[in-house]
Amino acid sequence: METMNRRQYSSYATTGTLGLVLIALAACSSGESTTEALAPGGSAGLSGPMVFVNNTGDKTLTSVAVRGDSNNAVINTISATAFEDVALGDMQFSSGDWIFVNLAAANKVATIDPLTAATPVHKTNLPVGTRPVHLYRDPIDGEVIWIMNDGDNTPGTTTPGEDLINCNNPARPGGAVVGGSVTILHNSHSGPGAHPPTVEKTVCVLAAGHRVTAFSSGAGVPKRAFVSSEISGEIAVIDNEPTSPTKWTMIARIDLCNSAKETCDNESGTLLTTPFTPNNSGPHGIRWSKLTNKIYSFQEGYQEIAEIDPGTPTITKTIDLAGTPYTGFGISPDGRYLLLRGQTTSPQATKLGVIDLSAATPVIADLTTPELDGTSPGAFKFSPDSKRFYILAGNAPAAPKKDRLFAYDWTTLAPPTLMLLREIPLVSTGAHSFDVLARGAGEAKFLVVSNGADNSVSIINATDNLKKQDVTVGPNPTGVMVFESGAAQAGNQATN
């Protein structure tokens, strides 16, 4: 029920754990040397960028120093015992330089200090809600981390998507569990005198299912978190104003019911204490545009994108994707383009499209990308400066073309054209994830790609888009996250 109509694109990417960066004074031109040494940074314990690698084969976490075209090497590996021998999930980092890792089966989030000692150190596992899946760094206060608790997924459960830990309130109508939750963490800096990560609050949202979120921010814009719940088909609006008396409480809900798509009644005006009637919209994917100051939510069940005004908060328009191959989306960091991703199966091909949000009437424009013929859709990311776009070939069995990473020059976008910089061959494992190391104003410098069956990660120079080195890590690596002290403050994290 929870997965609704979602097509599972298996590229072993982690949604919401995206790449990152170094601070530098200027972005370099495309003609610079491809053997640039990375500048040191960080604390007296460790310096320079590193990548954290989720080894799914033994549930360990390996850190690798990213030094450039050569001399990249393993720093250490944190054992599965520290993570209570459960599978590792999404990773994220705070502006306080703490690393957070979801431990869904333990209903906890692991905290790691990556800088103070000679190697990254596991600190503690914080109890949150039932089955945490995604993590987000707050754009208003980078020391705040939001945890999406997806709720109960026990086979045959009568409470799918419900938070059994925090939201089982007998005082509610019927005395039953009502909905899932989000948990909010806070920390200061890592190292001596720091305020370590702590659980500040858990908010029950009266809605069930897989959760993703986007944050509205900027001058004159209400600061709010928009949390969608897939099973219930709605969005919870949580106040995120730093000085508000209702900070971190649910102040509104948006019913995603569309009577043109199914027979349903919109219940957005219902009291906040009363659950909505579930619908089949199946929201999965939500983005904030700093260009339009609007939220964009993708309803998989309806095959539509809804635009939401954070000030109202209400749906202002919908974009229908019915009849197109698109089943997922992202947004360019400048907020101008929604990137659409999907596939055809006869013939097999990944399909890309865009919606220009700067247009008076935004419409879908298909892109011509013959190099993606024969592939299934994989994970994609933008460099923080919106100049580069990368997409993996997925590992669907029916796809004849696998083990590829495609690098595009996003500045050349003029639908239907988009310039391919290079089709990068990867280790033949059929399972990859990747992240981006950026510098200065967000220019991509290096890519790190995991190679599942090869037990390695590849270091790729983002100037010539050529692989420079493979580094052996743990068994069956999947999710990767690049980290450098100061990256969060610089806004240099790749986005999807």
Steps between C-alpha positions, in 0.01 A plus 500: 500500500776739596680489169182585309573528129866578542739352247810382682803639322785301647821696486566477873478872549390647828229767470558796706879409570671706248856594425708788616800712514790716589521872558718689252527860390421452132360241265758388247462501125449189291852539362681446830724208577328169558747406772405776742585426863214557743558761765510384865225594741318385810634450850831403653375142505422461131532727201369505145195342342396141557228269379291276725408165345213274607626141474176303485679166496608527865308809621814706556587859412833577330652847469735578211728805470437677167833659402470541123604292201714271718584403858134460596491249785284341770511687833309250713194276520242514779375154592145371477494460878496878540186508286330220695552261207222650290514625143616859450273742320510864391792720606511876558729754665435820693665840497638392836700234312317202649414201283159332538408151376152348511463159668148417388470154658620634838273809488810711562741744337876453541718805571863519389770758573712503182762759598614512861703178521749346260213311337119542493351381829155353562342672799148377573176379347207731576146351527262675262177357352390181330723424199690820413577515127591848372700782664513871411716787617290804587570792262421755773721351771757257363551348845146359485435162335152375410433125510214348301353205694325282240316290758405137541572266208461168679360239255125479544492806725172675571690825557698555177701820506411582861752610766437249779752671729385861503149522354300233682276736694198328661331841536453521123173381347490123509800486732725379216829603346439792265773572250873519481743767612811708451773534762712815535863481620736782596874532559773760513855438372692177533799493732579634847229712663244396242131443553460141376197402294179470699137428419306826528150397396289248310195624309214260421344593166179289505598350162655166411764377261834587347596861571705761314528870570596840360556829679384848400741781584632833379420869547129557557418130471338310791747249638325166499565128453271321254485127579317268261362159608460244223230268634268775623555731202555829679758757605554620857615861542727550801592847626877557475522870589786533753313738734145375446297388805384205287848403380525129414127438522262401221303808397321377186442197277449482124274225367642392162166354390431592135139426404603501133721197570274304736180532698601678820422800716764759583520525880771767537266702722456216752615561858867423560402235753288300252664266246412539132346225290794344308516546122704343219718798408814326628731800557867412469738782420482862614719801415535871581574755229688808615414657164120479529481471881266203455494136613465228233361160599496199267195272536600162354149359528352788302801560271494871573705774663326743735630852560442625855511856632668481843325815617146370462585203505298363207546338160519775237532285187564144382708368210365177353759235403244243382599353164869584552774254603595706804472345845748702706639851522759732650585870483804696388672683790412839354132406526426558132448151360313195616693203360270213398627141484333186369538221249356317204522122472440451128772592430674512837622853571530760773301811416565852629290813483484843661244755613625860491347661808601847380251478211165675529335165422738216592475201265675165465792496254648161406879478466679310223762276664580205267796402719247383762340251261531150642520620861259488790467812720751543781582765758576853385652813655585860417816680600412779747568772238243349258773457235531122495244221496585133559286189463577132554381217285284278721548126545161373381544146360328590170737789428777404256714802595624516859798621701510854361501850645399780263638852549312793340566872468177644643590850380438380142138407571279622217219246472511253340882510510738442790873458436656170612850554635588135541352154539715363781543120515485356850609174658267227371299432812150617399459679835628852560437814700688829477565838655663828397786696656466871418702813579466876512175610342387140468714377210528120474857381551483126564239224491502193723317191369438178695542165323290236675637161404853638459515618863648832393440868433627684192641853506414697183641843415209731411713716269586232241238250627752216507541238771825545692502235773307211654515461879409170669245543779263254671273231350224615264523879541188693402420848636784754509520850649786746450579719802723798578493734796323823404316354203156552652564867571632551145188345345718265300301180504386336179122472454262272316 
